Amino acid sequence: MSQLSSPTPSEVVFPPHDAPPKDPTTMSGIPIKAVYGPEDIGHIDFIDEIGEPGAPPFTRGFHHDMYRTKPWTMRQFAGFGSAQQTNERFKYLLEAGQTGLSTAFDLPTLMGRDADDPLSLGEVGKCGVAVTSLEDMRVLFSGINLADVSTSMTINAPAAIVLAFYICVAREQGVPLDKLRGTLQNDILKEFHAQNEYVFPPRPSVKLVIDTIEYCTEHMPSWNTVSISGYHIREAGATAQQELAFTIADGMCYVEEALARGLSIDAFARRLSFFWDVHNEFFEEIAKFRAARRMWYHIMKNRYGAKNERSWWLRCHAQTAGVSLTEQQPHVNIIRVAYQALAAVLGGTQSLHTNSMDETLALPTEHAVKVALRTQQVIAEETGITRTVDPLGGSYFVENLTSDMERRATEIIDHIYDSYGGVLAATEAGYFRRAIAESSAKFGAEFDRGERVMIGVNKFVESDYERIPTLKIDEQVEREHVARVQDMRKRRDAQRHQAALDQLRAAALAGENVMPALIEASEALATVGEMMATLQGVYGTYDGGPEL
C-alpha cells in the first residue's frame, strides 16, 4: 500500500474559534474543583475505606506487593480466519513475550451458528476465529500445552459449548482439569444490556452460566468461570459510573443465582472475575478500579457472608477503549492506548489488553499487535511505576473521586433493586438498555457541539492523513472452513451424534446441569449450531424484549 505524504501546515484544519470549550468543572457529571486539599478527604475513614495494599477493603489493591515482584498479565486479544491462522498468531504472540492467550471468535460462533449456516455467509473468520466443532478447537491449540498457558475465551451465549470443547482438548492432551487456568467470559447479562449477542431468554441464559460455575467449581478450581464485563456496557455509551454500577450489579445477580442453586459462596466466588473498559478520562478510570474493589469487598463480605478472603477480591482484566480509536490519524491511537493502559496499571488491573492502532479499521496486523504489546512492556520495564504500590493512594483528588464514584454507583444499584427487585427483572423491563441509550445520546450531542474532543475528528483535523496497511481475510478462508465442516458431518458416527443430542435435550428438559451432556456431544462431533438448536428447542429464543 502506498503511503500518503504528511499534510503541510496549510492543509491542517482547525475548529472554529467559537467552538465551545470542554467544561473543566465536571467529569461525567461529577463536579470537579480546580484544587483539592485535606478538606476534600476529611470525611474519608482511611482505615475502613482505604486501608493498606493487600488488606481490606482492597482500595489500594489486594496484593501487598502488586507489580513489584510480578507484573500484570499481558493478554493480547487474538483470533481471525481459520483455527490454523489463529494458532500461528498465538505462537507469534507467545514468542514476542505475551504471558497469556486471549481468544476472539467470529460472529457466527458468537451467535451460536455453524459456518455453513446461510446466516453465516460472509462472516466466517472475519472478526475472530471460526470454531464450529471440536475439530477446530484441536487445531486452535495444536502444539500449545494447555497446562502451561492461561487462556481467556471471549464468548457468551455458546460459552458452555466452547468450554466443553476446551475440556475435551485438555483431556486429549492428558492435562488434568484441575490444572487448567484461564477465563471464560460467559457474561450473558451484558449481552442483554449492550452487545445483543444473546440467543435464549434472560433466565435460561443465566441458568447456563450457573451450570458452568457449578461444573468448574467441582472440576476446574483454577478456572475463572465468568468475566463479568463492563467493557461492552461502556463501549455502548454508558458512563463510567454506569459501567461500574451495572457490572457490579450483574455480578450480584450471578452470586444470587448460584446461591439459589445451593452452591456455597466461598466455593465459587473466588473464581468470579471482572472486565473493565479503560477510557481517556485518566483519573476517573483509576478511581473506578479503586472504587470497584472496595464495593465488591463490602458486598461479598456483608451482603452475602463470604468468609474466604479470596471471595472478597475483585480480580479484573482491562482493555483499552475500542470506541476511542479513530480512523483519522490512526497513529494517534497509539498515544491514546498508552495513556489508557497507564490508567489501568495505576488502577491495579490483574491483566491487560492494549488495542492496536488499526483495530477501528480491521483485525490488527502483526506489526500493530506488536506495537500494542510493546506499549505494555514499556510501562512495565521503563517507566518505574511498578516500584511502588498504589502510587496515587492518598491523593486528595483521587481519594475524593474514588469515594464519589462509589457513592454514585451504589445509588444506581440501589435503584435497580428498589425499583425492579433485581437485575433479571430490570433486564426484562429494558432498564439497562434505556439508561445506556440515554447516556450515549447525551455523549453524542456533546460531541456534536464540540464539548467532547477527539483529536483528528473534531479538533486538529487534517484534510488528508496517512493511511496504514490493514489485515484482509481472504474469502477462501470461509470456503475452506465450510468444506471442512461438511466433510466432518459425513465422517462422524451418526448414531453416537444423535444419541448425544438426545441426551442434551433430556438434560435441558429436566433442568439438570447440561455441562456433562455438552462434553459428550462435543466428543461426538456435534457442532456449535446443532447444540444451540437443541437447547433452543427447550429454552426458546429471545426477541429482544421491550422497545426502547
SULQUI-V727840 format. One record per residue. N is the residue number from 1. RES is the residue in one small letter. PSI is psi as a letter, one per 40 degrees, with the letter a starting at -180 (999 if undefined). D_FIRST is the distance of its C-alpha to the first C-alpha in Angstrom with 1 decimal. Layout:
# SULQUI-V727840
n->[N/N]
res->[RES/RES]
psi->[PSI/PSI]
d_first->[D_FIRST/D_FIRST]
This chain:
# SULQUI-V727840
n->[1/2/3/4/5/6/7/8/9/10/11/12/13/14/15/16/17/18/19/20/21/22/23/24/25/26/27/28/29/30/31/32/33/34/35/36/37/38/39/40/41/42/43/44/45/46/47/48/49/50/51/52/53/54/55/56/57/58/59/60/61/62/63/64/65/66/67/68/69/70/71/72/73/74/75/76/77/78/79/80/81/82/83/84/85/86/87/88/89/90/91/92/93/94/95/96/97/98/99/100/101/102/103/104/105/106/107/108/109/110/111/112/113/114/115/116/117/118/119/120/121/122/123/124/125/126/127/128/129/130/131/132/133/134/135/136/137/138/139/140/141/142/143/144/145/146/147/148/149/150/151/152/153/154/155/156/157/158/159/160/161/162/163/164/165/166/167/168/169/170/171/172/173/174/175/176/177/178/179/180/181/182/183/184/185/186/187/188/189/190/191/192/193/194/195/196/197/198/199/200/201/202/203/204/205/206/207/208/209/210/211/212/213/214/215/216/217/218/219/220/221/222/223/224/225/226/227/228/229/230/231/232/233/234/235/236/237/238/239/240/241/242/243/244/245/246/247/248/249/250/251/252/253/254/255/256/257/258/259/260/261/262/263/264/265/266/267/268/269/270/271/272/273/274/275/276/277/278/279/280/281/282/283/284/285/286/287/288/289/290/291/292/293/294/295/296/297/298/299/300/301/302/303/304/305/306/307/308/309/310/311/312/313/314/315/316/317/318/319/320/321/322/323/324/325/326/327/328/329/330/331/332/333/334/335/336/337/338/339/340/341/342/343/344/345/346/347/348/349/350/351/352/353/354/355/356/357/358/359/360/361/362/363/364/365/366/367/368/369/370/371/372/373/374/375/376/377/378/379/380/381/382/383/384/385/386/387/388/389/390/391/392/393/394/395/396/397/398/399/400/401/402/403/404/405/406/407/408/409/410/411/412/413/414/415/416/417/418/419/420/421/422/423/424/425/426/427/428/429/430/431/432/433/434/435/436/437/438/439/440/441/442/443/444/445/446/447/448/449/450/451/452/453/454/455/456/457/458/459/460/461/462/463/464/465/466/467/468/469/470/471/472/473/474/475/476/477/478/479/480/481/482/483/484/485/486/487/488/489/490/491/492/493/494/495/496/497/498/499/500/501/502/503/504/505/506/507/508/509/510/511/512/513/514/515/516/517/518/519/520/521/522/523/524/525/526/527/528/529/530/531/532/533/534/535/536/537/538/539/540/541/542/543/544/545/546/547/548]
res->[m/s/q/l/s/s/p/t/p/s/e/v/v/f/p/p/h/d/a/p/p/k/d/p/t/t/m/s/g/i/p/i/k/a/v/y/g/p/e/d/i/g/h/i/d/f/i/d/e/i/g/e/p/g/a/p/p/f/t/r/g/f/h/h/d/m/y/r/t/k/p/w/t/m/r/q/f/a/g/f/g/s/a/q/q/t/n/e/r/f/k/y/l/l/e/a/g/q/t/g/l/s/t/a/f/d/l/p/t/l/m/g/r/d/a/d/d/p/l/s/l/g/e/v/g/k/c/g/v/a/v/t/s/l/e/d/m/r/v/l/f/s/g/i/n/l/a/d/v/s/t/s/m/t/i/n/a/p/a/a/i/v/l/a/f/y/i/c/v/a/r/e/q/g/v/p/l/d/k/l/r/g/t/l/q/n/d/i/l/k/e/f/h/a/q/n/e/y/v/f/p/p/r/p/s/v/k/l/v/i/d/t/i/e/y/c/t/e/h/m/p/s/w/n/t/v/s/i/s/g/y/h/i/r/e/a/g/a/t/a/q/q/e/l/a/f/t/i/a/d/g/m/c/y/v/e/e/a/l/a/r/g/l/s/i/d/a/f/a/r/r/l/s/f/f/w/d/v/h/n/e/f/f/e/e/i/a/k/f/r/a/a/r/r/m/w/y/h/i/m/k/n/r/y/g/a/k/n/e/r/s/w/w/l/r/c/h/a/q/t/a/g/v/s/l/t/e/q/q/p/h/v/n/i/i/r/v/a/y/q/a/l/a/a/v/l/g/g/t/q/s/l/h/t/n/s/m/d/e/t/l/a/l/p/t/e/h/a/v/k/v/a/l/r/t/q/q/v/i/a/e/e/t/g/i/t/r/t/v/d/p/l/g/g/s/y/f/v/e/n/l/t/s/d/m/e/r/r/a/t/e/i/i/d/h/i/y/d/s/y/g/g/v/l/a/a/t/e/a/g/y/f/r/r/a/i/a/e/s/s/a/k/f/g/a/e/f/d/r/g/e/r/v/m/i/g/v/n/k/f/v/e/s/d/y/e/r/i/p/t/l/k/i/d/e/q/v/e/r/e/h/v/a/r/v/q/d/m/r/k/r/r/d/a/q/r/h/q/a/a/l/d/q/l/r/a/a/a/l/a/g/e/n/v/m/p/a/l/i/e/a/s/e/a/l/a/t/v/g/e/m/m/a/t/l/q/g/v/y/g/t/y/d/g/g/p/e/l]
psi->[h/i/h/i/i/i/i/i/d/e/e/h/h/i/i/i/d/e/h/h/i/h/h/e/e/i/h/f/e/h/h/h/i/d/h/i/a/d/e/e/e/d/e/h/h/d/d/d/d/d/a/i/h/e/i/i/f/f/d/e/i/e/h/d/e/b/e/d/d/h/i/i/h/h/g/h/h/i/h/i/b/i/d/d/d/d/d/d/d/d/d/d/d/d/d/e/e/i/e/i/i/h/h/h/i/i/d/d/d/d/e/f/i/i/d/e/h/d/e/e/h/e/e/h/e/d/e/a/i/h/h/d/i/d/d/d/d/d/d/d/f/h/e/h/h/e/e/e/i/h/h/h/h/g/i/c/d/f/d/d/d/d/d/d/d/d/d/d/d/d/d/d/e/f/h/i/d/e/e/h/h/a/h/h/c/f/g/d/d/e/d/d/d/d/d/e/f/i/d/i/i/d/d/d/d/d/d/d/d/d/d/d/d/d/d/d/d/d/d/g/e/e/h/h/d/h/g/h/h/e/d/d/d/d/d/e/e/i/i/d/d/d/d/d/d/d/d/d/d/d/d/d/d/d/d/d/d/d/d/d/e/e/i/h/d/e/d/d/d/e/e/i/i/i/h/i/i/h/a/d/g/d/d/d/d/d/d/d/d/d/d/d/d/d/d/d/d/d/d/d/d/d/d/e/f/h/d/h/d/d/e/e/h/g/i/i/i/i/h/i/h/d/e/e/i/i/d/h/g/d/d/d/d/d/d/d/d/d/d/d/d/d/d/d/d/d/e/f/i/d/i/h/h/h/i/i/d/e/e/e/d/a/i/i/i/d/d/d/d/d/d/d/d/d/d/d/d/d/d/d/d/d/d/e/e/e/d/i/h/g/e/e/h/e/h/d/d/d/d/d/d/d/d/d/d/d/d/d/d/d/d/d/d/d/d/d/d/d/d/e/e/i/d/d/d/d/d/d/e/e/d/d/d/d/d/d/d/d/d/d/d/d/d/d/d/d/d/d/e/e/d/h/h/h/h/e/d/e/i/f/h/h/d/i/i/h/i/i/i/i/h/h/h/h/e/d/d/d/d/d/d/d/d/d/d/d/d/d/d/d/d/i/h/d/d/d/d/d/d/d/d/d/d/d/d/d/d/d/d/e/e/i/h/e/d/d/d/d/d/d/d/d/d/e/f/i/i/d/d/d/d/d/d/d/d/d/d/d/d/a/i/h/e/e/a/i/i/999]
d_first->[0.0/3.8/6.5/9.4/12.7/15.3/18.0/21.3/24.5/25.5/22.5/23.4/25.5/28.4/30.6/34.0/36.8/38.8/36.4/38.6/38.1/37.6/41.1/41.9/45.0/43.6/41.1/40.6/44.2/45.7/47.5/46.2/48.6/47.7/49.6/50.8/53.8/56.4/57.8/54.6/55.0/58.8/58.9/56.8/58.8/56.9/58.5/58.1/54.8/52.9/54.6/53.2/50.1/50.9/53.8/54.3/53.1/49.9/48.5/47.5/46.1/47.9/47.4/49.7/47.1/43.9/41.0/43.3/43.8/40.7/37.5/36.2/34.3/30.6/29.6/25.9/25.5/23.7/23.6/21.3/21.6/24.5/27.2/26.1/22.5/23.9/26.6/24.0/22.4/26.0/26.8/23.7/24.7/28.3/27.5/25.6/28.8/28.7/32.4/32.3/30.4/29.5/28.7/26.8/27.9/26.3/28.0/30.4/31.7/32.1/34.1/36.2/35.0/34.3/31.1/33.0/34.5/33.6/32.6/29.9/28.0/24.3/24.6/25.2/23.1/20.9/22.1/23.8/25.4/27.6/31.2/33.8/36.6/37.9/36.2/32.8/34.1/35.4/32.0/30.3/32.7/33.2/33.9/34.2/37.8/38.4/41.3/39.0/36.4/36.6/34.6/33.8/33.2/32.1/33.9/36.9/38.6/38.4/38.6/41.9/40.6/37.6/40.0/42.3/39.5/38.9/42.6/42.8/40.2/42.0/45.3/43.8/42.6/46.1/45.1/47.9/46.9/48.4/45.9/42.8/41.0/38.4/38.0/37.9/36.7/39.3/39.8/40.5/42.1/38.9/37.6/40.4/39.9/36.2/33.7/35.7/34.9/38.6/40.5/44.2/46.3/46.5/49.7/49.0/45.4/46.9/49.5/46.7/45.4/49.0/49.2/46.4/48.0/51.3/50.0/48.0/50.9/53.0/50.7/47.6/48.9/45.9/43.4/42.4/43.3/41.6/38.9/40.3/37.3/37.1/33.3/32.8/35.8/34.2/30.8/32.8/34.2/37.3/38.5/38.8/42.5/42.0/39.5/42.1/45.0/43.5/42.2/45.5/47.4/45.4/46.3/49.9/49.8/48.6/51.4/54.0/53.1/53.1/56.5/57.8/56.8/59.2/56.8/57.9/55.8/55.6/54.6/51.3/50.4/49.2/46.3/45.0/41.9/39.8/36.2/35.4/32.6/31.9/31.2/31.0/34.8/35.2/39.0/39.4/37.2/39.3/42.5/41.3/41.1/44.4/46.1/44.9/46.5/49.7/49.9/49.3/52.0/54.6/53.7/53.9/57.0/59.0/58.0/57.6/59.7/57.3/59.1/56.5/54.5/51.3/51.8/51.7/48.3/45.2/42.6/39.0/35.3/33.0/29.4/27.6/27.3/24.5/25.7/25.2/21.4/19.5/16.3/16.9/16.2/15.3/16.2/19.7/20.0/20.5/23.5/24.9/24.7/26.5/29.3/29.7/29.9/32.4/34.5/34.5/35.7/38.3/39.4/40.1/37.7/38.1/34.6/31.2/27.7/25.2/22.3/18.7/16.7/14.5/17.5/18.0/14.8/15.1/16.7/15.7/13.6/15.8/14.6/15.4/18.6/19.7/19.4/21.4/24.0/24.2/25.1/28.1/29.0/29.1/31.4/33.6/33.8/33.5/34.8/38.3/38.7/39.8/42.9/44.9/45.3/44.6/44.3/44.4/47.6/50.4/48.3/50.2/47.2/45.6/48.9/49.8/46.5/46.7/50.2/49.1/46.2/48.7/51.3/49.0/47.5/51.0/52.1/49.4/50.4/54.1/53.3/51.6/54.7/57.3/56.1/54.7/56.3/53.2/49.5/49.9/52.1/49.8/46.8/48.7/49.7/46.1/46.8/43.6/41.3/43.2/43.1/39.4/38.7/41.0/39.2/35.8/37.1/38.7/35.5/33.6/36.4/36.3/32.5/33.1/35.9/33.8/35.9/33.1/30.2/26.5/24.7/21.9/23.4/26.9/27.3/25.3/23.0/20.2/19.6/15.9/14.1/11.0/8.6/7.8/6.3/9.3/11.7/12.6/16.2/16.9/20.0/21.7/22.4/24.7/26.4/27.1/28.4/30.6/32.0/32.9/34.6/36.6/37.6/38.8/41.0/42.7/43.3/44.7/48.4/49.1/52.4/51.2/48.2/50.5/53.0/50.4/49.3/52.9/53.6/50.7/52.1/55.5/54.4/52.6/55.7/58.0/55.9/55.4/52.6/50.1/48.2/50.4/50.0/46.2/46.2/48.4/46.3/43.2/44.9/46.0/42.3/42.6/39.3/38.1/38.7/42.1/43.3/42.1/43.8/47.0/47.0/46.3/49.4/51.3/49.6/48.3/45.1/44.4/43.8/42.4/45.7/47.0/45.0/43.7]
